[in-house]
Amino acid sequence: MNSTLEVISKRFGVDISAPVVRITQINRTIIAGVFNELGFKEGAEIGVAEGFYSKILLDNNPGLKLHLIDIWKSYPGYSEYKNPEAMYTETRERLKNYNCVFIRKFSQDAVQDFADNSLDFVFIDGGHDFKNVACDICEWSKKVKVGGIVFGHDYKFHPAFVQKFRSGRTKQRYMVEVKIVVDAYREARRIQPFFDIHPQIPDPTFGPDNPCWMFVRQEGDKV
């Protein structure tokens, strides 16, 4: 058995012989601590924004080298970054005392800079539309070593819509297609065990959080 799987099985008391394993007594900070238990030393975060989770990963993993991949620009289909230059400056200031590498590129440009099987983990939280999720999971999974972890946020689906208020204000909700893409990848690549993470422990930073997904790279898998 892969030693990483043993650690996860014992840490959360789950049966990893099942194809899909749900973990509930967890949050993203706890996962960062598990990376430390596993001795992970180098990882990449895809979709950094303000760097709040970057800081959690770095605080919980002394000596970690973290590659931070984000374009920090507004681009078609997304408008979360109201002032991307200010956000980029604030993120650099927040993380200035850590061993991190800022890579200001689109994910699929940045991934070409990494050798296959070179990272202990990747955390995928970039574009949530079908194409971006599919490209990220397909390409970044290759960069993780056997025994390493591929981990992602917002394991859910909802369509885009525009909400209109009586005041005349509108709010656009963007498409989140993470779950359907990740499930298709899991089935096509026969990923087993696959961890369906529903955090029931509020995170110290994020509070109640969205579901996540995770799997461990194994010898002979077909990523």
C-alpha positions in Angstrom: 0.0 0.0 0.0 1.1 3.5 -0.8 2.4 5.0 2.5 0.5 8.3 1.9 -2.7 6.3 1.7 -1.8 4.6 5.0 -1.4 8.0 6.7 -4.8 9.2 5.4 -6.5 6.0 6.4 -5.2 6.1 9.9 -5.6 9.9 10.3 -9.2 9.9 9.3 -10.3 6.4 10.2 -11.5 5.6 6.6 -11.6 2.4 4.6 -9.4 3.1 1.5 -10.5 -0.1 -0.2 -13.6 1.7 -1.4 -13.5 3.4 -4.8 -14.8 6.7 -3.4 -14.1 7.6 0.2 -15.9 10.5 1.9 -14.1 12.4 4.6 -16.1 14.8 6.8 -14.0 15.5 9.9 -11.7 17.8 8.1 -11.0 21.3 6.7 -8.4 22.8 4.5 -6.1 23.7 7.4 -6.2 20.1 8.6 -5.2 19.0 5.1 -2.3 21.4 5.2 -1.2 19.7 8.5 -1.4 16.3 6.9 1.0 17.5 4.2 3.4 18.3 7.0 2.9 14.8 8.5 3.8 13.4 5.1 7.0 15.5 4.9 6.0 17.3 1.8 8.6 19.9 0.8 7.5 21.4 -2.6 4.1 22.1 -4.0 2.1 24.3 -6.3 -1.1 26.3 -5.8 -3.1 26.9 -9.0 -5.3 30.0 -8.4 -3.9 32.0 -5.5 -5.9 35.3 -5.4 -5.2 37.0 -2.0 -2.9 34.2 -0.9 -4.9 33.2 2.3 -4.6 29.5 1.6 -1.0 29.9 0.5 -0.3 31.3 4.0 -2.0 28.4 5.7 0.0 25.9 3.6 3.2 27.7 4.4 2.5 28.2 8.1 1.7 24.5 8.5 4.6 23.2 6.5 7.9 24.7 7.7 10.5 24.5 5.0 7.9 24.2 2.2 8.7 25.7 -1.2 5.4 26.8 -2.7 4.9 27.8 -6.3 2.1 30.3 -6.7 0.4 30.3 -10.1 -2.1 33.0 -10.9 -2.4 35.5 -13.7 -3.7 38.3 -11.4 -5.6 39.9 -14.2 -9.2 40.2 -15.2 -10.1 38.1 -18.2 -13.2 37.0 -20.1 -15.7 35.0 -18.1 -14.4 36.1 -14.7 -14.6 39.4 -12.8 -13.8 38.4 -9.3 -10.5 40.4 -9.4 -11.9 44.0 -9.2 -8.4 45.4 -8.8 -5.9 42.7 -9.8 -2.8 44.8 -9.5 -3.7 45.8 -5.9 -4.5 42.2 -5.1 -1.1 41.0 -6.5 0.7 43.7 -4.5 -1.2 42.7 -1.3 -0.5 39.0 -1.8 3.2 39.6 -2.3 3.3 41.6 0.9 1.3 38.9 2.8 3.8 36.2 1.8 7.0 38.2 1.6 8.6 36.2 4.5 8.0 32.8 3.1 9.7 30.5 0.6 7.4 31.0 -2.3 7.8 31.6 -6.0 5.3 33.9 -7.7 4.5 32.8 -11.3 2.3 35.3 -12.9 1.0 33.2 -15.9 -2.1 31.4 -17.0 -2.1 27.9 -15.5 -1.5 26.1 -18.8 1.5 28.3 -19.6 3.0 27.8 -16.2 2.6 24.0 -16.2 5.1 23.8 -19.0 7.8 25.1 -16.6 7.5 22.0 -14.4 8.9 18.5 -14.9 6.6 15.5 -14.6 6.8 13.8 -11.1 8.5 16.8 -9.6 6.1 18.1 -6.9 4.8 16.6 -3.6 1.3 18.2 -4.2 -0.7 20.5 -6.2 -3.8 22.4 -5.0 -6.1 23.3 -7.9 -8.4 26.3 -7.4 -8.2 28.1 -10.7 -10.8 28.7 -13.3 -14.0 26.7 -12.4 -15.4 26.4 -15.9 -15.3 23.0 -17.8 -12.3 23.8 -20.0 -10.1 25.2 -17.3 -10.9 22.5 -14.8 -10.2 19.8 -17.3 -6.9 21.3 -18.5 -5.7 21.8 -14.9 -6.5 18.4 -13.6 -5.1 16.7 -16.7 -1.8 18.6 -16.9 -1.0 19.4 -13.2 -1.7 15.8 -12.0 1.3 14.7 -14.2 3.6 17.0 -12.2 3.0 15.2 -8.9 5.3 12.4 -7.7 4.0 8.9 -6.8 2.9 9.2 -3.2 2.0 12.9 -3.7 -1.4 14.4 -3.6 -3.6 16.1 -6.2 -6.1 18.2 -4.3 -8.8 20.7 -5.4 -11.4 23.1 -4.1 -15.1 23.7 -4.9 -16.1 20.2 -5.7 -19.6 21.1 -6.9 -21.7 22.2 -9.9 -23.9 25.1 -10.4 -24.9 27.0 -13.6 -24.3 30.6 -14.3 -27.0 33.1 -13.7 -27.7 36.8 -13.1 -29.6 37.6 -9.9 -31.7 40.8 -10.0 -32.6 42.8 -7.0 -35.6 45.1 -6.5 -33.1 48.0 -6.1 -32.0 47.4 -9.7 -28.7 46.0 -8.7 -27.6 42.7 -10.3 -25.2 40.1 -9.2 -23.7 37.6 -11.6 -22.9 34.0 -10.5 -20.4 32.3 -12.6 -20.5 28.7 -13.8 -18.8 26.1 -11.5 -18.3 22.8 -13.3 -15.7 21.3 -11.1 -17.6 18.2 -9.9 -18.7 17.0 -13.4 -15.2 17.4 -14.7 -13.4 15.8 -11.8 -15.9 12.9 -11.7 -15.4 12.3 -15.4 -11.6 12.3 -14.9 -11.9 9.9 -12.0 -13.9 7.4 -14.0 -11.8 7.7 -17.2 -8.5 7.3 -15.4 -9.9 4.8 -12.9 -8.6 6.8 -9.9 -9.1 4.7 -6.8 -9.4 5.6 -4.0 -10.8 9.0 -4.7 -11.5 11.2 -1.7 -14.7 13.2 -1.6 -14.1 15.8 1.1 -17.1 17.5 2.8 -15.6 19.6 5.6 -17.8 19.5 8.7 -15.2 21.2 10.9 -15.2 25.0 10.2 -11.9 26.2 9.0 -10.1 28.7 11.3 -9.6 31.0 8.3 -12.5 30.3 5.9 -15.2 29.1 8.3 -17.8 26.7 6.7 -16.1 25.7 3.4 -17.1 24.2 0.1 -16.4 20.5 -0.7 -13.0 19.5 -2.0 -11.6 16.5 -3.8 -8.3 14.7 -3.6 -6.4 11.6 -4.7 -3.0 10.1 -4.2 -0.7 9.5 -7.1 0.1 5.8 -7.3 2.5 3.6 -9.3 0.9 2.6 -12.6 -1.9 5.1 -12.6 -2.8 6.7 -15.9 -2.7 10.4 -15.3 
